[in-house]
Amino acid sequence: MTDQWYVLIEEDTRETERADGVELKLHRWMLAGTHHINGDQEQATAAAKDAALHYLPGVLARHAQPGDEPARHAFLTPDGAWVVLLKQRNRECHIRVSVGRLMHSQEEKQAHRKR
């Protein structure tokens, strides 16, 4: 297998639950996108930076007006991942953008049905 590089975008999906009269804000990271990069690790790293500086999560895009740009604070972590805080009007969300190399891939196999 040749090196295949990807930009991985994760979104912090927050859900509010109520239990025993208490409001709980639950944060879960969800893989929102995997984007194959036709190139090497350096090109994937540049594409990850571009995504960190321009990607707009659906939770903000759904409520944006033409021309809106959210406030964006992008942090580069020591391991090379970007953690981005976005704010628009009364909404706030987080994304994490990283670079990954495909190390294993297997297609689905379905068992034969017994008759």
Long-range contacts (C-beta under 8 A, 24 or more apart in sequence): 1-102, 1-105, 3-40, 3-41, 3-101, 4-36, 4-101, 4-102, 5-36, 5-37, 5-39, 5-40, 5-41, 5-43, 5-44, 5-99, 5-100, 5-101, 5-102, 6-34, 6-35, 6-36, 6-37, 6-44, 6-99, 6-100, 6-101, 6-102, 7-33, 7-34, 7-35, 7-37, 7-44, 7-47, 7-48, 7-51, 7-97, 7-98, 7-99, 7-100, 8-33, 8-34, 8-97, 8-98, 8-99, 8-100, 9-33, 9-34, 9-35, 9-51, 9-55, 9-95, 9-96, 9-97, 10-95, 10-96, 10-97, 10-98, 11-57, 11-58, 11-59, 11-93, 11-94, 11-95, 12-93, 12-94, 12-95, 12-96, 14-93, 29-96, 32-57, 32-58, 32-95, 41-99, 41-101, 44-99, 45-80, 45-99, 48-80, 48-82, 48-97, 48-98, 48-99, 49-82, 51-82, 51-97, 52-82, 52-84, 52-95, 52-97, 55-84, 55-95, 55-97, 56-86, 57-86, 57-93, 57-95, 59-91, 59-93, 60-86, 60-88, 60-91, 60-93, 63-88, 63-89, 63-91, 64-88
